[in-house]
């Protein structure tokens, strides 16, 4: 069972094991269970916040796309109205010139 370890664990003294645990604690490779649970809870909280923010951003993007399409259609309608008004004005001027 201990043969797969890179160092002979069975040959370590209790002081050696304690030193190994202290080394792992100091380097952050071994953390207390309470710290792990707290970290996981914080991760889950912020992941939920990020998901909610992403949903809001998606809704806002959809609203903006709808508004952009409505604006494009409004511009097309305004251009058409301007062309019609210009045609009416040209026709009125032409009629006035022919009447002279």
C-alpha positions as CSV (number, residue, x, y, z in Angstrom):
1,X,0.0,0.0,0.0
2,X,2.8,2.4,0.9
3,X,5.0,1.3,-2.0
4,X,3.5,3.8,-4.4
5,X,4.6,6.7,-2.4
6,X,7.7,8.5,-3.5
7,X,9.3,8.2,-0.1
8,X,9.3,5.4,2.4
9,X,6.4,6.4,4.7
10,X,6.8,3.5,7.1
11,X,10.4,4.5,7.8
12,X,9.3,8.0,9.0
13,X,9.4,8.6,12.8
14,X,6.4,10.3,14.5
15,X,8.5,13.5,14.5
16,X,9.1,13.1,10.8
17,X,5.4,12.7,10.2
18,X,4.6,15.8,12.3
19,X,7.2,17.7,10.4
20,X,5.7,16.6,7.1
21,X,2.2,17.7,8.3
22,X,3.6,21.0,9.4
23,X,5.4,21.4,6.1
24,X,2.1,20.7,4.2
25,X,0.2,23.1,6.4
26,X,2.7,25.9,5.9
27,X,2.9,25.4,2.1
28,X,-0.9,25.3,1.8
29,X,-1.1,21.8,0.5
30,X,-3.0,20.7,3.6
31,X,-5.9,22.9,4.9
32,X,-8.3,22.4,7.7
33,X,-11.7,21.0,6.9
34,X,-13.5,24.2,8.1
35,X,-11.4,26.3,5.7
36,X,-12.3,24.0,2.8
37,X,-16.0,24.1,3.6
38,X,-15.9,27.9,3.9
39,X,-14.0,28.2,0.6
40,X,-16.5,25.9,-1.2
41,X,-19.4,27.9,0.3
42,X,-17.9,31.2,-0.9
43,X,-17.3,29.7,-4.4
44,X,-20.8,28.5,-4.6
45,X,-22.2,31.9,-3.5
46,X,-20.1,33.9,-6.0
47,X,-20.8,31.4,-8.8
48,X,-24.6,32.0,-8.1
49,X,-24.0,35.8,-8.2
50,X,-22.1,35.4,-11.5
51,X,-24.8,33.3,-13.0
52,X,-27.5,35.8,-12.0
53,X,-25.5,38.6,-13.5
54,X,-25.0,36.7,-16.7
55,X,-28.8,36.1,-16.9
56,X,-29.4,39.8,-16.5
57,X,-26.8,40.7,-19.1
58,X,-28.4,38.2,-21.5
59,X,-31.9,39.8,-21.0
60,X,-30.4,43.3,-21.5
61,X,-28.7,42.1,-24.7
62,X,-32.0,40.7,-26.0
63,X,-33.8,44.0,-25.2
64,X,-31.0,46.0,-26.9
65,X,-31.2,43.8,-30.0
66,X,-35.0,44.3,-30.2
67,X,-34.5,48.1,-29.8
68,X,-31.8,48.2,-32.5
69,X,-34.1,46.3,-34.9
70,X,-37.0,48.7,-34.1
71,X,-34.7,51.7,-34.7
72,X,-33.5,50.2,-38.0
73,X,-37.1,49.8,-39.1
74,X,-37.9,53.4,-38.0
75,X,-35.0,54.7,-40.0
76,X,-36.1,52.8,-43.1
77,X,-39.6,54.3,-42.6
78,X,-38.2,57.8,-42.2
79,X,-36.2,57.4,-45.3
80,X,-39.2,56.3,-47.2
81,X,-41.2,59.2,-45.9
82,X,-38.5,61.6,-46.9
83,X,-38.4,60.2,-50.4
84,X,-42.2,60.4,-50.7
85,X,-42.2,64.0,-49.5
86,X,-39.4,64.9,-51.9
87,X,-41.4,63.3,-54.8
88,X,-44.5,65.3,-53.8
89,X,-42.4,68.5,-53.7
90,X,-40.8,67.7,-57.0
91,X,-44.2,67.0,-58.6
92,X,-45.6,70.3,-57.1
93,X,-42.7,72.3,-58.5
94,X,-43.1,70.5,-61.9
95,X,-46.8,71.3,-62.0
96,X,-46.1,74.9,-61.0
97,X,-43.6,75.3,-63.8
98,X,-45.9,73.8,-66.3
99,X,-48.7,76.2,-65.3
100,X,-46.5,79.2,-66.0
